[in-house]
């Protein structure tokens, strides 16, 4: 009988969903040996399968000597892939966050393209000014990391008549009108009107958005970071670029340190909008569906969906 641990703040939801399936006669060859938001006191050496928050699981994984498979409850798995232990299968969450992310990105593209900041300021000043406002049609969106989430963003942008440029280490995605390898980062930055970063946290992506990157962007361009905070080399670089008005604006959802310290320069930076890592959040019902489908395959000895290369980090 396979021994399963659930390690997540949503453990009660996941535990209930599993128990309902077992009462219906499914997964009776799976024994739930632990369910909690932490693993203090858990029988770590007995765990074979885990449905787990990667940040929490990473603190215990070196003691899980019989571990076979971990289903992450988050999109970001770098805290696990950074660990020395590599002798197990890790699966992520693909085709789960696309709808949320496309709404987040398109909301801010429209916010800036339709001149909402200027119109709101005029309302506060009781000024009636008319603008010639171009549409998103024929504007270019650059997507750093056009993977499963980025595809939904790209298709939404195309529905508005936008062109899409991609930046990936891999080959050209079918959704991209033009593709750039990571080695052509600055050429990519100069080719688009909006940039959204969706790259995973890896050694290859850490610090790639530096002063030179931001200065390569077009003066009217907007930078959106909804991927990982590690891509920005120094947060002060972005603040300086905004202070000097070398780019139009930035939208930041992810940070190197979360919650963001109250003395961080982002709080007072001009033309910088922040959200608190909410661009695309884990939905327990969707996460459990991914886990259930992979559990069926794992028990049947079939290849799992959304596998992560523990050495590459994605």
PyMOL commands that set and color helices and strands:
alter all, ss='L'
color gray80, all
select helices_A, chain A and resi 11-23+44-46+54-57+61-63+78-81+98-113+116-125+148-159+182-189+211-216+229-231+235-243+265-268+284-300
alter helices_A, ss='H'
color red, helices_A
select strands_A, chain A and resi 2-7+30-36+49-52+69-72+89-91+140-144+163-168+178-181+194-197+222-225+249-252+272-274+307-308
alter strands_A, ss='S'
color yellow, strands_A
deselect
rebuild
show_as cartoon
